[in-house]
C-alpha cells in the first residue's frame, strides 16, 4: 500500500481567511459551509495521522483516488453515512454522528 512518503504542505488557514474576508459576501458563504469544512478538516487530519495517501485510502475503501479526493474537498458532493464509515475504517477510525441541542 502507498504510504505517505513526504509531509503535506502547510496551509496557513488563518492568513487565507484574513485575505478572503475582504471579499464581499465571503463571511455569509463561509458560515453556510461551516459543517462541510469541519468534516473535511477531520477527514484530512485522520488520513494524515494514519500516514496514508489518497491512493491507499481508496484501495482500502475499494474505490478510486478521485472519489477520495471528492470526499476531502468541500464541494457540492454530499457523501452518504456508509461512505463516511468506510473512509473512517480505512484510516483507522470509527465514525460518530451526534445531534447537539441548538443554543
VMD Tcl script that builds the backbone (N, CA, C; Angstrom):
set m [mol new atoms 309]
animate dup $m
set s [atomselect $m all]
$s set {name element resname resid chain x y z} {
  {N N UNK 1 A 0.818 -1.183 0.000}
  {CA C UNK 1 A 0.000 0.000 0.000}
  {C C UNK 1 A 0.864 1.250 0.000}
  {N N UNK 2 A 0.360 2.287 -0.628}
  {CA C UNK 2 A 1.106 3.546 -0.693}
  {C C UNK 2 A 1.005 4.279 0.639}
  {N N UNK 3 A 2.131 4.510 1.236}
  {CA C UNK 3 A 2.174 5.253 2.498}
  {C C UNK 3 A 2.627 6.671 2.201}
  {N N UNK 4 A 2.336 7.568 3.100}
  {CA C UNK 4 A 2.704 8.963 2.939}
  {C C UNK 4 A 4.225 9.081 2.968}
  {N N UNK 5 A 4.831 9.433 1.834}
  {CA C UNK 5 A 6.284 9.473 1.712}
  {C C UNK 5 A 6.871 10.816 2.134}
  {N N UNK 6 A 6.082 11.864 2.081}
  {CA C UNK 6 A 6.583 13.184 2.466}
  {C C UNK 6 A 5.501 13.924 3.246}
  {N N UNK 7 A 5.923 14.963 3.922}
  {CA C UNK 7 A 4.974 15.727 4.728}
  {C C UNK 7 A 4.112 16.611 3.833}
  {N N UNK 8 A 2.831 16.749 4.187}
  {CA C UNK 8 A 1.959 17.630 3.399}
  {C C UNK 8 A 2.428 19.083 3.509}
  {N N UNK 9 A 2.111 19.870 2.517}
  {CA C UNK 9 A 2.442 21.286 2.524}
  {C C UNK 9 A 1.577 21.967 3.584}
  {N N UNK 10 A 2.211 22.781 4.411}
  {CA C UNK 10 A 1.471 23.516 5.441}
  {C C UNK 10 A 0.581 24.560 4.778}
  {N N UNK 11 A -0.604 24.698 5.312}
  {CA C UNK 11 A -1.563 25.676 4.814}
  {C C UNK 11 A -1.864 26.625 5.954}
  {N N UNK 12 A -1.620 27.911 5.747}
  {CA C UNK 12 A -1.904 28.923 6.765}
  {C C UNK 12 A -3.351 29.363 6.599}
  {N N UNK 13 A -4.236 28.630 7.256}
  {CA C UNK 13 A -5.671 28.865 7.094}
  {C C UNK 13 A -6.071 30.243 7.613}
  {N N UNK 14 A -5.465 30.677 8.705}
  {CA C UNK 14 A -5.792 31.991 9.265}
  {C C UNK 14 A -5.468 33.102 8.264}
  {N N UNK 15 A -4.315 33.018 7.610}
  {CA C UNK 15 A -3.937 34.022 6.610}
  {C C UNK 15 A -4.875 33.960 5.405}
  {N N UNK 16 A -5.234 32.752 4.996}
  {CA C UNK 16 A -6.179 32.589 3.889}
  {C C UNK 16 A -7.508 33.261 4.223}
  {N N UNK 17 A -8.022 32.990 5.437}
  {CA C UNK 17 A -9.303 33.575 5.838}
  {C C UNK 17 A -9.218 35.095 5.918}
  {N N UNK 18 A -8.118 35.610 6.418}
  {CA C UNK 18 A -7.962 37.066 6.521}
  {C C UNK 18 A -8.059 37.714 5.138}
  {N N UNK 19 A -7.413 37.115 4.143}
  {CA C UNK 19 A -7.491 37.650 2.779}
  {C C UNK 19 A -8.895 37.476 2.198}
  {N N UNK 20 A -9.484 36.323 2.428}
  {CA C UNK 20 A -10.795 36.025 1.843}
  {C C UNK 20 A -11.903 36.882 2.441}
  {N N UNK 21 A -11.801 37.208 3.719}
  {CA C UNK 21 A -12.845 38.003 4.381}
  {C C UNK 21 A -12.981 39.405 3.800}
  {N N UNK 22 A -11.989 39.849 3.076}
  {CA C UNK 22 A -12.059 41.160 2.443}
  {C C UNK 22 A -13.052 41.154 1.271}
  {N N UNK 23 A -13.389 39.973 0.770}
  {CA C UNK 23 A -14.314 39.884 -0.358}
  {C C UNK 23 A -15.761 39.989 0.137}
  {N N UNK 24 A -16.585 40.754 -0.560}
  {CA C UNK 24 A -17.991 40.904 -0.159}
  {C C UNK 24 A -18.721 39.558 -0.192}
  {N N UNK 25 A -19.490 39.280 0.840}
  {CA C UNK 25 A -20.301 38.066 0.902}
  {C C UNK 25 A -19.562 36.829 1.373}
  {N N UNK 26 A -18.246 36.946 1.591}
  {CA C UNK 26 A -17.469 35.771 1.971}
  {C C UNK 26 A -17.913 35.200 3.307}
  {N N UNK 27 A -18.075 36.049 4.315}
  {CA C UNK 27 A -18.415 35.559 5.653}
  {C C UNK 27 A -19.720 34.760 5.652}
  {N N UNK 28 A -20.714 35.239 4.927}
  {CA C UNK 28 A -22.003 34.536 4.867}
  {C C UNK 28 A -21.858 33.179 4.165}
  {N N UNK 29 A -21.137 33.161 3.065}
  {CA C UNK 29 A -20.935 31.918 2.312}
  {C C UNK 29 A -20.118 30.919 3.123}
  {N N UNK 30 A -19.091 31.408 3.810}
  {CA C UNK 30 A -18.235 30.530 4.616}
  {C C UNK 30 A -19.024 29.938 5.785}
  {N N UNK 31 A -19.829 30.767 6.429}
  {CA C UNK 31 A -20.640 30.282 7.555}
  {C C UNK 31 A -21.630 29.214 7.099}
  {N N UNK 32 A -22.179 29.380 5.901}
  {CA C UNK 32 A -23.143 28.404 5.378}
  {C C UNK 32 A -22.489 27.045 5.129}
  {N N UNK 33 A -21.170 27.032 4.896}
  {CA C UNK 33 A -20.451 25.783 4.630}
  {C C UNK 33 A -19.643 25.300 5.832}
  {N N UNK 34 A -19.874 25.869 6.976}
  {CA C UNK 34 A -19.088 25.567 8.174}
  {C C UNK 34 A -19.025 24.072 8.482}
  {N N UNK 35 A -20.151 23.408 8.466}
  {CA C UNK 35 A -20.179 21.980 8.786}
  {C C UNK 35 A -19.372 21.165 7.781}
  {N N UNK 36 A -19.494 21.494 6.493}
  {CA C UNK 36 A -18.736 20.790 5.465}
  {C C UNK 36 A -17.235 20.981 5.667}
  {N N UNK 37 A -16.823 22.216 5.972}
  {CA C UNK 37 A -15.402 22.482 6.201}
  {C C UNK 37 A -14.884 21.732 7.428}
  {N N UNK 38 A -15.694 21.652 8.465}
  {CA C UNK 38 A -15.285 20.904 9.658}
  {C C UNK 38 A -15.082 19.434 9.325}
  {N N UNK 39 A -15.989 18.865 8.541}
  {CA C UNK 39 A -15.874 17.463 8.148}
  {C C UNK 39 A -14.609 17.226 7.325}
  {N N UNK 40 A -14.360 18.085 6.343}
  {CA C UNK 40 A -13.172 17.942 5.501}
  {C C UNK 40 A -11.909 18.013 6.352}
  {N N UNK 41 A -11.874 18.943 7.290}
  {CA C UNK 41 A -10.711 19.079 8.165}
  {C C UNK 41 A -10.484 17.795 8.964}
  {N N UNK 42 A -11.549 17.189 9.453}
  {CA C UNK 42 A -11.418 15.939 10.209}
  {C C UNK 42 A -10.941 14.799 9.318}
  {N N UNK 43 A -11.446 14.737 8.092}
  {CA C UNK 43 A -11.012 13.688 7.165}
  {C C UNK 43 A -9.516 13.804 6.886}
  {N N UNK 44 A -9.071 15.014 6.584}
  {CA C UNK 44 A -7.657 15.222 6.267}
  {C C UNK 44 A -6.758 14.921 7.464}
  {N N UNK 45 A -7.168 15.332 8.652}
  {CA C UNK 45 A -6.373 15.050 9.852}
  {C C UNK 45 A -6.281 13.552 10.106}
  {N N UNK 46 A -7.386 12.843 9.928}
  {CA C UNK 46 A -7.391 11.401 10.169}
  {C C UNK 46 A -6.488 10.679 9.175}
  {N N UNK 47 A -6.540 11.084 7.895}
  {CA C UNK 47 A -5.702 10.432 6.891}
  {C C UNK 47 A -4.229 10.726 7.137}
  {N N UNK 48 A -3.922 11.968 7.489}
  {CA C UNK 48 A -2.535 12.341 7.774}
  {C C UNK 48 A -2.019 11.590 8.993}
  {N N UNK 49 A -2.841 11.504 10.039}
  {CA C UNK 49 A -2.466 10.775 11.256}
  {C C UNK 49 A -2.188 9.306 10.944}
  {N N UNK 50 A -2.962 8.748 10.011}
  {CA C UNK 50 A -2.778 7.349 9.624}
  {C C UNK 50 A -1.571 7.178 8.702}
  {N N UNK 51 A -1.031 8.293 8.180}
  {CA C UNK 51 A 0.131 8.227 7.294}
  {C C UNK 51 A -0.190 7.625 5.938}
  {N N UNK 52 A -1.390 7.892 5.434}
  {CA C UNK 52 A -1.836 7.287 4.185}
  {C C UNK 52 A -2.014 8.328 3.085}
  {N N UNK 53 A -1.819 7.895 1.855}
  {CA C UNK 53 A -2.113 8.726 0.695}
  {C C UNK 53 A -3.572 8.512 0.312}
  {N N UNK 54 A -4.067 9.357 -0.578}
  {CA C UNK 54 A -5.425 9.151 -1.095}
  {C C UNK 54 A -5.519 7.820 -1.824}
  {N N UNK 55 A -4.455 7.439 -2.530}
  {CA C UNK 55 A -4.446 6.139 -3.215}
  {C C UNK 55 A -4.634 4.988 -2.229}
  {N N UNK 56 A -3.925 5.058 -1.095}
  {CA C UNK 56 A -4.008 3.983 -0.104}
  {C C UNK 56 A -5.399 3.911 0.515}
  {N N UNK 57 A -5.974 5.075 0.805}
  {CA C UNK 57 A -7.331 5.100 1.368}
  {C C UNK 57 A -8.320 4.535 0.355}
  {N N UNK 58 A -8.166 4.936 -0.905}
  {CA C UNK 58 A -9.053 4.438 -1.959}
  {C C UNK 58 A -8.979 2.918 -2.064}
  {N N UNK 59 A -7.759 2.380 -2.008}
  {CA C UNK 59 A -7.583 0.929 -2.082}
  {C C UNK 59 A -8.288 0.244 -0.922}
  {N N UNK 60 A -8.125 0.790 0.277}
  {CA C UNK 60 A -8.759 0.194 1.463}
  {C C UNK 60 A -10.284 0.294 1.399}
  {N N UNK 61 A -10.790 1.356 0.753}
  {CA C UNK 61 A -12.234 1.542 0.640}
  {C C UNK 61 A -12.827 0.791 -0.540}
  {N N UNK 62 A -11.969 0.354 -1.454}
  {CA C UNK 62 A -12.468 -0.296 -2.662}
  {C C UNK 62 A -13.053 0.709 -3.645}
  {N N UNK 63 A -12.413 1.872 -3.740}
  {CA C UNK 63 A -12.888 2.914 -4.640}
  {C C UNK 63 A -11.686 3.535 -5.349}
  {N N UNK 64 A -11.880 4.690 -5.946}
  {CA C UNK 64 A -10.811 5.344 -6.696}
  {C C UNK 64 A -10.240 6.532 -5.924}
  {N N UNK 65 A -9.038 6.935 -6.324}
  {CA C UNK 65 A -8.412 8.106 -5.717}
  {C C UNK 65 A -9.271 9.344 -5.945}
  {N N UNK 66 A -9.868 9.465 -7.119}
  {CA C UNK 66 A -10.694 10.644 -7.408}
  {C C UNK 66 A -11.916 10.697 -6.493}
  {N N UNK 67 A -12.465 9.542 -6.130}
  {CA C UNK 67 A -13.601 9.524 -5.196}
  {C C UNK 67 A -13.163 10.010 -3.819}
  {N N UNK 68 A -11.972 9.596 -3.394}
  {CA C UNK 68 A -11.438 10.045 -2.099}
  {C C UNK 68 A -11.159 11.546 -2.158}
  {N N UNK 69 A -10.628 12.006 -3.266}
  {CA C UNK 69 A -10.359 13.429 -3.443}
  {C C UNK 69 A -11.642 14.247 -3.325}
  {N N UNK 70 A -12.726 13.760 -3.922}
  {CA C UNK 70 A -14.014 14.458 -3.820}
  {C C UNK 70 A -14.505 14.492 -2.375}
  {N N UNK 71 A -14.293 13.403 -1.632}
  {CA C UNK 71 A -14.690 13.378 -0.217}
  {C C UNK 71 A -13.940 14.432 0.589}
  {N N UNK 72 A -12.674 14.632 0.245}
  {CA C UNK 72 A -11.809 15.527 1.011}
  {C C UNK 72 A -11.879 16.976 0.532}
  {N N UNK 73 A -12.795 17.275 -0.362}
  {CA C UNK 73 A -12.965 18.638 -0.860}
  {C C UNK 73 A -14.355 19.131 -0.469}
  {N N UNK 74 A -14.413 20.332 0.052}
  {CA C UNK 74 A -15.706 20.907 0.433}
  {C C UNK 74 A -16.379 21.427 -0.835}
  {N N UNK 75 A -17.107 20.552 -1.490}
  {CA C UNK 75 A -17.804 20.923 -2.721}
  {C C UNK 75 A -19.270 20.555 -2.575}
  {N N UNK 76 A -19.962 20.464 -3.673}
  {CA C UNK 76 A -21.388 20.145 -3.640}
  {C C UNK 76 A -21.664 18.673 -3.389}
  {N N UNK 77 A -20.605 17.861 -3.400}
  {CA C UNK 77 A -20.744 16.425 -3.166}
  {C C UNK 77 A -21.132 16.184 -1.706}
  {N N UNK 78 A -22.191 15.427 -1.472}
  {CA C UNK 78 A -22.615 15.091 -0.120}
  {C C UNK 78 A -22.483 13.585 0.062}
  {N N UNK 79 A -21.450 13.139 0.797}
  {CA C UNK 79 A -21.243 11.698 0.962}
  {C C UNK 79 A -22.294 11.073 1.876}
  {N N UNK 80 A -22.573 9.805 1.630}
  {CA C UNK 80 A -23.509 9.074 2.490}
  {C C UNK 80 A -22.810 8.686 3.789}
  {N N UNK 81 A -23.592 8.330 4.787}
  {CA C UNK 81 A -23.009 7.853 6.043}
  {C C UNK 81 A -22.217 6.572 5.807}
  {N N UNK 82 A -22.682 5.730 4.905}
  {CA C UNK 82 A -21.966 4.484 4.606}
  {C C UNK 82 A -20.581 4.790 4.031}
  {N N UNK 83 A -20.497 5.780 3.156}
  {CA C UNK 83 A -19.206 6.158 2.578}
  {C C UNK 83 A -18.293 6.735 3.648}
  {N N UNK 84 A -18.827 7.604 4.501}
  {CA C UNK 84 A -18.021 8.177 5.576}
  {C C UNK 84 A -17.536 7.095 6.534}
  {N N UNK 85 A -18.375 6.087 6.776}
  {CA C UNK 85 A -17.975 4.982 7.648}
  {C C UNK 85 A -16.829 4.190 7.018}
  {N N UNK 86 A -16.911 3.921 5.714}
  {CA C UNK 86 A -15.834 3.202 5.023}
  {C C UNK 86 A -14.542 4.001 5.049}
  {N N UNK 87 A -14.636 5.319 4.879}
  {CA C UNK 87 A -13.457 6.175 4.940}
  {C C UNK 87 A -12.851 6.104 6.340}
  {N N UNK 88 A -13.686 6.250 7.352}
  {CA C UNK 88 A -13.205 6.210 8.739}
  {C C UNK 88 A -12.477 4.897 9.015}
  {N N UNK 89 A -13.052 3.791 8.603}
  {CA C UNK 89 A -12.421 2.488 8.819}
  {C C UNK 89 A -11.097 2.386 8.059}
  {N N UNK 90 A -11.050 2.961 6.853}
  {CA C UNK 90 A -9.833 2.904 6.035}
  {C C UNK 90 A -8.668 3.643 6.686}
  {N N UNK 91 A -8.977 4.684 7.477}
  {CA C UNK 91 A -7.912 5.462 8.125}
  {C C UNK 91 A -7.781 5.105 9.610}
  {N N UNK 92 A -8.399 3.988 10.004}
  {CA C UNK 92 A -8.241 3.501 11.375}
  {C C UNK 92 A -9.058 4.254 12.406}
  {N N UNK 93 A -10.211 4.747 12.004}
  {CA C UNK 93 A -11.090 5.479 12.919}
  {C C UNK 93 A -12.477 4.846 12.917}
  {N N UNK 94 A -13.320 5.334 13.803}
  {CA C UNK 94 A -14.731 4.965 13.759}
  {C C UNK 94 A -15.521 6.247 13.559}
  {N N UNK 95 A -16.629 6.145 12.847}
  {CA C UNK 95 A -17.474 7.295 12.576}
  {C C UNK 95 A -18.454 7.475 13.723}
  {N N UNK 96 A -18.549 8.693 14.232}
  {CA C UNK 96 A -19.529 9.025 15.258}
  {C C UNK 96 A -20.346 10.206 14.760}
  {N N UNK 97 A -21.646 10.101 14.887}
  {CA C UNK 97 A -22.549 11.182 14.493}
  {C C UNK 97 A -23.401 11.504 15.703}
  {N N UNK 98 A -23.513 12.790 16.024}
  {CA C UNK 98 A -24.349 13.149 17.157}
  {C C UNK 98 A -25.085 14.439 16.877}
  {N N UNK 99 A -26.243 14.557 17.476}
  {CA C UNK 99 A -27.038 15.770 17.381}
  {C C UNK 99 A -26.873 16.521 18.702}
  {N N UNK 100 A -26.591 17.803 18.603}
  {CA C UNK 100 A -26.358 18.632 19.770}
  {C C UNK 100 A -27.467 19.674 19.816}
  {N N UNK 101 A -28.112 19.851 20.984}
  {CA C UNK 101 A -29.177 20.859 21.067}
  {C C UNK 101 A -28.675 22.236 20.627}
  {N N UNK 102 A -29.499 22.946 19.878}
  {CA C UNK 102 A -29.152 24.294 19.411}
  {C C UNK 102 A -29.090 25.244 20.597}
  {N N UNK 103 A -28.253 26.247 20.456}
  {CA C UNK 103 A -28.109 27.252 21.532}
  {C C UNK 103 A -29.251 28.216 21.519}
}
mol reanalyze $m
mol bondsrecalc $m
mol representation Tube
mol addrep $m
